[in-house]
């Protein structure tokens, strides 16, 4: 579809603003663009903020500087580097995608958004981001920042995360693309930067916006009303019970199955509720403390009751499943762990180990 002069003005104003005020020092921004680094950053940025991703990106590229090195990695190493970033299926898809590009595409990423979207873990918006940034394709991204920008510009009335809003904004995003393919890398970065830096969820900096004259929400003094909030549903609550068997030298952990919650990651001993005594804070032998944790997933909230039990690493806990294994504290903290387990172990790890000093044998965890 041809772009009108007004729409072209929108894209050109964004590009000029980005060149003067946008982000140019992100670690994945290279000249010319590196497909591997752009792809890796886009996968990490799914559902995750830039400030969180930067440190992970540095660690990941130090360990795997190229697509070929990543394709040769084992899953546990990849998951360990991903620990704390969440949405762990992204890490598994990352490894699967690297292997597929190496084996099926000669180590080179496809150059179109359509072909990129066929690879593991790459959806339409991620494919568009890679194709437009690296190869200059006229493909429209639609991440959270871009959706917010377009919802305000158009005063979109459909609620957030609804299929109606997705369809309307996808059409709007495509309409506003620049005509020239050589402008696509700058435009794609510009509209992402606009959402991250100016058109923020709260307290947007409308006076600094380069396209404020296009914004219907601003014209109606209704910026705070858009995007329209999603229809909220009460999240169900679930309960989990963990037994953290540990002493000053070691802690016992078990790897989770490849399906279900936190697949392939390492957790403390998970206790079935029906196997618990009525009040384990009184009846469990060698109990040190009970730690209560709340952890939210997309579709439910998990309440975790973690019993810290003093237990020497040389002797298997009674009635423990065979999968439960002892690890030294440094070994345990290097495993792929869910975020709440990382927080727990970091709290319980003897201070001497954290500081590189051998712990006393009579030190309580």
N, C-alpha and C positions, 0 to 999 in steps of 0.2 A: 504494500500500500504506500502510495506517495505521502510524504510528510509535508504538512502545510508550513508556511513561513513562520507562523506562530509557534508550532511545535519544534521546528528547527531552532528557533530562537531559544526555546526552553533548554534544549540539549547544549547549545553553544554557550549559553550563560553558565550552565553547570560546569562545563569543561573549563571555561576561563576561571571560574571560582576555584575549582579543584587544583588547577596548576598554581594558583597563588596561595591558597589557604588549606588545601587538602593534606592528607597523610602521604608522605613520600619516603618515610624511613622504616616502614614495616619490614621485617626480616625476609619476607617472601617477595618483596618488590625488587626485581632486578631488571637490568636492561642488557640484552633483550629478555623478555619474560622467560623464566625457566618452567616448562610444563610440570615437572615433578614438584617443585616448590609451590607453585600455584595450586595444583591439585591437592597436595598435602594440607596446605593452609585452609582450603575450602572445606575439606572433610572435617578438620578440627574445629572450624568456625560454625559448623552446623549446631545450633542450639547452645552456642558458647560464645562468650564475649572475647573481643580481641585481647584485652588486658590479661585474661586468663590463658589464652592460647600461646602468647609469645614465648613464655618460658618452656612450655611443652614443645613448641616448634624447634627451639634451639637445641634442647636435649635430643629430640628425635633426629634432627638432621646431623647432629654430631655423631650419633650412633649409626645412622643410615644416611649417608650423604648422597646416595643415588637410588634410583628406582631398582636397579639390579641388586644392590646390597639389601634393600628391603625385601625383595622377592625371595631371597635366600634365607630370611630369618625364620625362626620358629615362633609359633603363636604365643608361647609363654613370655618370651622376651618382648614381643610387641605389646602384649597386655600389661607387662610390668612398667614399660615406659608410658603407657596410657593411664596408669592407675591414678584415680582422682579426677580425671577429665570427664568421666561419666559416659553414658550411652555407649557401652563397650562393644556393641555390635558394629559400631563405626570402625573400631580397630580391627575386628575380624574381616570386615569388608575391605579395609585398606590393604591388608595382606593378600586377600583373594584377588583384588583388583591389580595389585602389583604383579602377582604371578601370571594373571591372564594377559596383561599388557606385554609382559616379557615373552610368554609362550605363544600367544595368538597374534600379536601385532609387532613382533620384532623389536620390542623394547621402546616403541614410539606410541604415544597417545594418539588416538584418532583425532582428526582436526575439526569435526563437526559436532554440534551439540547433540544431534540425533544419535550419532554413533557413540559418543561419550556416555550418554544416558543408558546405554545397554550394558555398561560395565558395572560390577558389583559396587554398591554403595553410592553411586552417582545418580541423583535425581535430576529432574528437569532444570531447576534453578542452579544447582551446582554445575551441571553440564554447560549451561549458558554462561556462567561466570568464567569457566575455563576457556570455552571456545571464543568468547568475546575478548577476554584479556590476553590470551596467548596468540590466537589466530585471527582476531579481528572480525569474527563472524557477527552479523547483526542478529544477536540472540539476546532476549530480555531476561535479566535475572529477577527473582521475586523472593528475596529473603525477607526476614522480619523488618529490617530497617526500610527497605524499599516499599514494602506494603504500607508501612505507616506513612511514609511520604505521600504515596499516591492516594491513600484513603483520605488524607487531609486536603490534598489538592482538589480532589473530586467531590468531597463531602459524601463519601460512600456510606450508605445507610445500613448495609448488611452487617451483621455482627462479626467480630473477629473470629477467625478460624472456620467460618462457614463456607460451604462450597460456592454459594452465590457471590460472596466477596472475592474468593480466589479467582473465579472466572472473570469477574468485572475488572479486577486489577491486572490480571494477565493480559487482557486486551488493551488496557490503558498503558501498561508497560511497553508493549510492542509498538503502540502508536507513537510513543515519545522517543523512540530510538533515533539517533542521528542518521542522516543519509549515507555518510561516507564510512566505509569500513575502517579506515585508518583512525577515525575518531572513537571507535568502540572501546579500546582499552581505557582511554581517559574517561569516557562517559560512564562506563561500568564502575570504575573506582569512584567517580564523582557522586553518583547517586547513592552508593553505599556510604561514602563519607558524609554526605548531607544528612542521612538518617542517623548516623552515629554521633556527629558533632553538632548539628544545628537543629534538625527536626527530631529532637529527643522525646522519649515517652513523657517525661515530666519537665516542666520549665523549658520549653523549646525557645531557641534564640531567634525568634521570627524577624527581628530587626536586622539580623545579619544574613538572612536567607537570600541567595541570589535569584530565586524564582518566586519570591513572595507575591509578586503581582499576578502569578498564575494560581494562587492558592485561594480556593473558594472558602475554606474554613476560616482563614484569616480575614477575608472580606466580610464574613458574617460574624466576626468576633466569636468564633466557636471552635478554636483550635483544640481546646481541652476536651471537647466532646468527641473528637475523632482520634483514632479509629473507635467505632462503637464497640463497647465492651462485649466480650464473648458471653454467651449464655452459660452461666455457672451451674455446675452440678456438684452436689456434695460428694466428696471423695470418700469411698469406704475405708475403714480402718482395719488393719491386720496386725496380728501380734506375733512376735518371734522371741524365742528364748535361746540364749547362747551361754555356753560354759567356757570361760577363758581359763584354761589350765596353764599355769606358768610359774616360774620361779625367777631368780635373779639372772640365770643364764639362758633360759629357753622358754618357748611358748609352743603350745600344741595347736596345729591348724589342719584343716582338711580342704581338699579341692572340690569345688562344686561340679555337678554334672554339666554336660555341654548344652543342656536345655534348662529352662526355668529361670529363676532369679539369679543374677550374677553368674552366668554360665562360664565355667572354666577358671573362675577366680578363687581365692583362698579365704576361708572364713573360720571362725572358731567352731567348736563342736555345737551343732544345732540340736536342741533338745525338743522332742515332740511334747506338746503340752500335756498329753495324757500320761507321760512318763514322769512328770514332775511331782515332787511332794507338795502337799497343800501350801506350805509356807517354806520355800527353800531358803529364805533368809535366816531361818531358824534351824532347819534340819540338815542342810548340806554341809558335809564335813570340810573343814579347812577353808570355809568361805571367808574371803577378805572384805568384799563389798559388792553391792549391786549397783550397776550403772545403767540408767535409763536413757535411751536415745530415740529420737524421732528422725525418720528419714522419709522424704517425699519422692514418690515416683509420679509419672504422668497420670496414672489411672487410680492410684491409691496411696495411702499413707501407712508407713510401717512403724509400729512401736516395738522397739527392741529392749528386752530386759536382759542385761549381760551380767552374769555372776562371775566374779573374779575369784578363782580357786587356787590356793597355793599348792603347787604340784611339781615335784622334781622331774626334770626332763628325761631321766633314764628309765622311768617306770610308766607303762601305759596306764592311763586312768581306767578305773574299773568300769566295765560295761561300755567302754568307748568303741565306736565303730572302727574297723580295721583301716579305714582311710585316714584316720587322725594320725598326724605325724609331728614329731618334735623338730623345732628349728631353733637355732640360736637367734637372738634378737636381731643382729644385722641381717641374717638370712631371711628372717620373717619380714622385715621391713622392705626387703628388696623384691619380694614376691608381688605378683599382680593382685592388688587388694581393692575392694570397694572402698569408697570414701569413708563410711562410718567405721570400718575396720582399721583403716589407716589412722583415724583420729584416736580410736581406742588404744591401739598398740603404741602410738606415739606418747599417749598419756601414761601408759603402764610401763613402758620401757625404762629400766633403771637409768638414772641420770648419768652415771659413769660411762655407760655404753654410748649414750648420745654425745658425750664429750671425748670419746676415744679412750676411756680409762677402763681397765678390767674391773668388773664389779666384785664386791666381797661375796664370799660363798654364803654368808649368813644374812645377806641383805634381803629384806622382804620386797616383793615386786610392788 
